[in-house]
Amino acid sequence: MESSSETRQGINARHREKGVRIIDPATTYIDEDVEIAGGVVIYPGAILEGACKIEADAFIGPGAHLTDTQVGPRARILSYSVLTQARVGAETQIGPFAYLRPGAAIGEKCRIGNFVEVKNASVGDNTNAAHLAYIGDATVGSKVNIGCGAITANYDGRTKSRTVIGDNVFVGSNANLIAPLEIGAGAFVAAGSTIHKSMPPDSLGIARARQEIKPDWENDPRKNAKN
């Protein structure tokens, strides 16, 4: 990243002449090799470094940090998201506070929301992971829903394995998908399940303990019994 204030001002001025709207040039850092199309809006505190390419009418929010990343037309990178060696499709929304690590390839019209991390994974068009999820070493189809707290458990302490999720799959909240694993198109993973066997298309996967209810537990003398 070039630190010279004069050089930075010159780079920003060239982009503004091409129709890029930089809200506060004094706090926006853009490397010499970054390509930005007209109509892009960049908010204060953004950092674009390396071989970034930002296509027409995209939005780069405050504090976003992009390195060697491609952003498609009309995509939105919201506040304080970090993207490194990633690709983002047209009209996709990333963040706020999302983390796209190397090898993340996000399709068109997706939503990768707050505190979602994607690493070495492809995500198909119209797929949503709205918040608090981890997608690592995975191939995710289109029109998939990844629930809050869902993760791909890709590392067993020695090797990393891959998870494949077909189109139109619903992954419920707090689901653990233990790789290697394949979930067929149209399948439904129930919330709170730990799935370690592959699921056929259109199936329902439930893997959680049976609920127990102990009536009047607050008054049960065993609750406060001394060891």
C-alpha positions in Angstrom: 0.0 0.0 0.0 1.5 3.3 -1.1 1.6 5.6 2.0 2.4 8.9 0.3 -0.5 11.3 0.8 0.3 13.1 -2.5 0.3 9.8 -4.4 -2.9 8.7 -2.8 -4.6 12.0 -3.6 -3.5 11.6 -7.3 -4.9 8.0 -7.5 -8.2 9.1 -6.0 -8.5 12.1 -8.3 -8.0 9.9 -11.4 -10.8 7.6 -10.2 -13.1 10.5 -9.5 -12.6 11.9 -13.0 -13.8 8.5 -14.3 -17.1 8.8 -12.4 -16.2 7.1 -9.1 -17.8 8.8 -6.1 -15.3 8.8 -3.2 -17.1 10.3 -0.2 -13.9 11.3 1.6 -10.7 11.0 -0.5 -8.6 11.9 2.5 -9.5 8.7 4.3 -9.8 6.3 1.4 -6.8 4.2 0.4 -6.6 2.8 -3.2 -3.6 1.1 -4.7 -2.2 2.0 -8.0 -3.3 -1.2 -9.7 -6.9 -1.2 -8.5 -9.5 -1.0 -11.3 -12.8 0.8 -10.5 -15.6 1.4 -13.0 -17.8 4.4 -13.2 -20.8 4.7 -10.8 -19.0 3.0 -7.9 -19.5 4.7 -4.5 -16.7 4.3 -1.9 -17.3 5.4 1.7 -14.7 6.7 4.2 -12.1 4.4 5.6 -12.2 1.9 2.8 -9.0 0.2 1.7 -8.6 -1.3 -1.8 -5.2 -2.9 -2.4 -3.5 -5.3 -4.8 -5.3 -6.4 -7.9 -8.8 -5.4 -7.0 -11.4 -4.9 -9.7 -14.7 -3.1 -8.8 -17.3 -3.2 -11.5 -20.0 -0.6 -12.3 -22.3 0.8 -9.7 -20.9 -1.3 -6.8 -20.9 0.1 -3.3 -18.0 -0.1 -0.9 -19.0 0.7 2.6 -17.1 2.4 5.4 -14.1 0.5 6.7 -14.2 -2.2 4.1 -10.8 -3.8 3.4 -10.4 -5.5 0.0 -7.3 -7.2 -1.3 -6.9 -8.9 -4.7 -10.7 -9.1 -4.9 -13.2 -8.8 -7.7 -16.6 -7.2 -7.0 -19.4 -7.5 -9.6 -21.7 -4.8 -10.8 -24.2 -3.4 -8.3 -22.7 -5.5 -5.5 -22.7 -4.1 -2.0 -19.8 -4.5 0.4 -21.1 -3.2 3.7 -19.3 -1.8 6.7 -16.0 -3.3 8.0 -16.1 -6.4 5.8 -12.8 -8.0 4.9 -12.3 -9.7 1.5 -9.0 -11.3 0.5 -8.6 -13.0 -2.9 -12.3 -13.4 -3.2 -14.9 -13.0 -6.0 -18.3 -11.4 -5.5 -21.1 -11.7 -8.1 -23.4 -9.0 -9.4 -26.1 -7.6 -7.0 -24.7 -9.6 -4.1 -24.5 -8.1 -0.6 -21.6 -8.8 1.7 -21.6 -7.8 5.4 -21.5 -5.8 7.5 -18.6 -7.4 9.3 -18.3 -10.4 6.9 -15.0 -12.2 6.2 -14.2 -13.6 2.8 -11.0 -15.5 2.8 -8.9 -16.7 -0.1 -10.9 -18.9 -2.5 -14.3 -17.5 -1.6 -16.4 -17.2 -4.8 -19.9 -15.8 -4.2 -22.5 -15.9 -7.0 -25.0 -13.4 -8.0 -27.9 -12.0 -5.9 -26.5 -13.6 -2.7 -26.5 -12.4 0.8 -23.5 -13.1 3.0 -24.4 -11.3 6.2 -22.9 -10.1 9.4 -20.2 -12.3 11.0 -20.3 -14.9 8.2 -16.9 -16.3 7.2 -16.3 -18.0 3.8 -13.1 -19.7 2.9 -12.1 -21.8 -0.1 -15.8 -22.2 -1.0 -18.1 -21.5 -3.9 -21.6 -20.2 -3.3 -24.3 -20.4 -6.0 -26.7 -17.6 -7.1 -29.5 -16.5 -4.8 -28.0 -18.2 -1.8 -28.3 -16.6 1.7 -26.2 -16.9 4.8 -27.6 -14.0 6.8 -25.5 -14.1 9.9 -23.1 -16.0 12.2 -22.1 -18.9 9.9 -18.9 -20.5 8.7 -18.6 -22.0 5.2 -15.2 -23.5 4.6 -13.9 -25.9 2.0 -17.4 -26.3 0.5 -19.4 -26.2 -2.7 -22.8 -24.6 -2.1 -25.5 -24.6 -4.7 -28.1 -22.0 -5.7 -31.1 -20.9 -3.6 -29.6 -22.4 -0.5 -30.4 -21.1 3.0 -27.7 -21.3 5.6 -29.1 -20.7 9.1 -27.7 -18.7 11.9 -24.9 -20.6 13.7 -24.5 -23.2 11.0 -21.0 -24.4 10.1 -19.1 -26.8 7.9 -16.8 -28.7 10.2 -14.0 -29.2 7.6 -11.0 -30.0 9.8 -10.4 -33.2 11.9 -7.1 -32.1 13.3 -5.1 -33.7 10.5 -6.8 -33.1 7.1 -9.4 -30.8 5.7 -12.4 -32.3 3.8 -15.1 -30.9 1.6 -18.8 -30.4 2.0 -21.1 -30.3 -1.0 -24.5 -28.8 -0.7 -27.0 -29.1 -3.6 -29.5 -26.5 -4.9 -32.5 -25.5 -2.8 -31.2 -27.0 0.4 -32.3 -25.6 3.7 -29.7 -25.7 6.5 -31.3 -24.9 9.9 -29.8 -22.8 12.6 -26.9 -24.3 14.7 -26.4 -27.2 12.3 -23.0 -28.8 12.2 -22.1 -30.4 8.8 -19.2 -32.7 9.4 -17.1 -33.2 6.2 -16.6 -35.1 4.0 -20.3 -34.8 3.4 -22.8 -34.4 0.5 -26.3 -33.0 1.0 -28.5 -33.6 -2.0 -30.6 -31.0 -3.8 -33.8 -30.0 -2.0 -32.8 -31.6 1.3 -33.7 -30.1 4.7 -31.4 -30.1 7.7 -33.3 -29.6 11.0 -32.0 -26.9 13.3 -29.6 -28.1 15.9 -28.6 -31.2 14.0 -25.1 -32.6 13.7 -25.0 -34.3 10.2 -22.1 -36.7 9.5 -23.7 -39.0 6.9 -24.5 -37.8 3.4 -28.2 -37.0 2.7 -30.1 -37.9 -0.5 -32.1 -35.3 -2.4 -35.3 -34.1 -0.9 -34.6 -35.8 2.4 -34.9 -34.5 6.0 -32.0 -34.9 8.3 -32.5 -34.7 12.1 -29.7 -35.5 14.5 -30.3 -34.3 18.0 -31.0 -35.7 21.4 -34.6 -36.3 22.5 -36.0 -33.5 24.7 -36.7 -34.3 28.3 -38.9 -32.1 30.6 -38.8 -32.6 34.3 -41.9 -31.0 35.9 -41.6 -28.9 39.0 -37.8 -29.1 38.9 -37.3 -26.0 40.9 -38.9 -27.7 43.9 -37.2 -31.1 43.5 -34.9 -31.7 46.5 -32.4 -33.5 44.2 -31.6 -30.2 42.5 -30.0 -28.7 45.5 -28.7 -31.9 47.0 -25.1 -31.7 48.3 -22.5 -34.0 46.7 
